[in-house]
Amino acid sequence: MLDLQGEQPEVDDTFVVRMKAARACDLCRRKRRRCEPLPKQSVCKQCLQGKQECTWVLPISETRHKRRTNVQNSPGEDSDSPQSSKRPRHPLMRHDSPAILGGSLLSMAASISPPKPSFGYALSETKLRGPTTITHMMHSTSTFPTELLEAHDKKHRTYTEMQEHAGDAIIRVSSLDLNDTFHPSSPNLREIDSVSRLPTPVYMEPALIERLIRFYFDVHAPHFPVVSKDVFISSVPLSPVLVYAMVGISAMTLSSRAPKGTLEAVQTNMSALRRAEDFLNRSTLHEIQGHLLFALTMEMEQGSVGSTVWNSLGLAIRQAQELGLHREMASDDQIDHVETRRNVWGGLIVADRWISAFYGLPMMIDLSDCDRIFPKDEGFRSLIELSILLGRVVKMCYTPTGIINVKDEQAQALANEIQSWLFALPPTLSCVNHSPEYAPVSAGLLNLCYVAVQFFFVRPFMRLSHTADTLSFAITVADWQALAARARYGILWSEHHLDQLQAWSFSLYCLFICCLILYHTYYRSRRPDDLAVILKGRDIMGKIHHPDCHARTKIAEVISLLIDAATNPREDAAIKRTSINPTRGVQLRKREPNLRWRADTNSFAGDPDVETGEKPVPSHLVASPAADAPSTPIYSGDPQPYPIPVNVNPSMHGLAAATNLYEPVITFPDTATDSSQHSQRSTESGMPPLIRER
């Protein structure tokens, strides 16, 4: 009989009843195999054996039909880390994000897994910088001791690379290599993280975002109207790139009183957005606006590498061309929308010209491909016109051929156009009869930019320290005096308008050029007034110092070097003649002429002798009262009216030249002058008001 009280048959403790999964994990589903979840665990048998991520316990809505991270193909990734489970979209990219100006914003904190580099690689290869960069201008200033730049060049990893032609050189930015950690140009931790790690977005208070956006529209938007407030408020969903760009511009403006760390948070969030979202796969007007503002400030890039700014500008330009912003099309769009598209394309032209000059790299917009009408805003339109002239100056003087193929007639014609633009400015955009303190913002900003454009043009034709074999075109004493007067005015204006310096990179770029012009003037004249204005430039940079603004810090360092060279002058014989040529076709004289400025004769005095075989110093620069060549240009009447262009393409309208090359030496009002006089236009020019097309 069967012993009912006996022992039961032994059962294997390892035997487990197979569970039935409510759904297969994504990995088993892709490989078309049976998914066998383990009891009391959140992983199936197959994923456990392969040490893969298992998703059978997650709802289908969390994993199915979503972008998946290819974790199983990354040998260096830790699959057990909770950060590697998924990469959610950035909160501002969701379609349910409310309008920021409405008063609320979803949390911007998201869990985004940073990639782990599994091999050594270069963060960036060696980069090129051209003749219009700050570094090149300093190295090609013959009166500046280049040994003062050694520490600055080492800090920013820049060096000069000599070319085949004697004296010609380009500027290189050395590569960053993770493997060479002991090299002097090895990257620091922040630069490594900015490239190799995917940053986690930083939470920003909705009230702070709203306040900074309002500050942007109140302070910065009127002078660079690429974003319309009405269009922005009515846009749902908001573009996070545009939101962060506007917030970042306000955060880097000290008068906005943004909390400490706000700009750094914007830099981190912008970096996270670029890595988490595929901006190359779509083109929208709002994202073009965001990329444009990001590039034009040059301060929202995480780290100081500089590639993101340049690439973002190229992205914005290509996407704008894809949307047809460069073409004037007859459509049924609203007038506000058409004007916004014109403003955006005009802003891209401005950014393309000035950022290309800042980096010394080729421009990306060919105006012959465009037929876009100028915007209606007078100040913005004048800035676009001046930026186009800057592009023509760079094309004429600073290409790889330099001024070798330039004729005197071409230089004369371009000089006439620049001066015609200046005299055609309406009263509201002219600095004449306005003291620096009370000058309109648009007028002061245009004056800053004009000084830079004029300096780039006259720089190859300064005949004291350099000579050109192919041209006889040269500037006069009065030409330089007029330019120095406007440079002095630009620095004094900047002292009272710090907000505009902090927002747009080209304004700081122009401020440096104003200081460089006065350094040239002070070196020859030794007038204390010129040195005092350069010192004001250094004080201005100290007032707007921001620890997270790299371009601002670099410009401040260079201005300090100019002051160091000016306050500790050296004899010409003690200065190492190691300067490079400003551009191709201009050669540094073998021996600096021993000339000093004399105010009584309004000319240079001393020994103008040069080496045998070199072109002599032009006679009008060293003219005596009995000389036949005048020391100042004869100014007889107003220049011809500047034909107001309707289209950004110069081939679509006629251009006339002015009758005189340069403006007369102007005297700006004293700061103590009654402010009521600053609102009136000088009646001397007699120019008609600017006519707009619509």
Secondary structure by P-SEA (a helix, b strand, c coil): cccccccccccccccccbbbbccccaaaaaabbbbbbcccccccaaaaaaccccccccccccccccccccccccccccccccccccccccccccccccccccccccccccbbbbbbbcbbbbcccbbbbccccaaaaaaaccccccccaaaaaaaabbbbbbcccccbbbbbbbbbbcccccccccccaaaaaaccccccbbbbbaaaaaaaaaaaaaccccccccccaaaaaacccccaaaaaaaaaaaaaccccccccaaaaaaaaaaaaaaaaccccccccaaaaaaaaaaaaaccccccccaaaaaaaaaaaaaaaaaacccccccccccaaaaaaaaaaaaaaaaaaaaaaaaaccccccccccccccccccaaaaaaaaaaaaaaaaaaccccccccccccaaaaaaaaaaaaaaaaaccccccccccccccccaaaaaaaaaaaaaaaaaaccccccccccccccccccaaaaaaaaaaaaaaaaaaaacaaaaaccaaaaaaaaaaaaaaaaaaaccccaaaaaaaaaaaaaaaaacccccaaaaaaaaaaaaaaaaaaccccccccccccccccccccccccccbbbbbccccccccccccccccccccccccccccccccccccccccccccccccccccccbbbbbbcccccccccccccccccccccccccccccccccccc
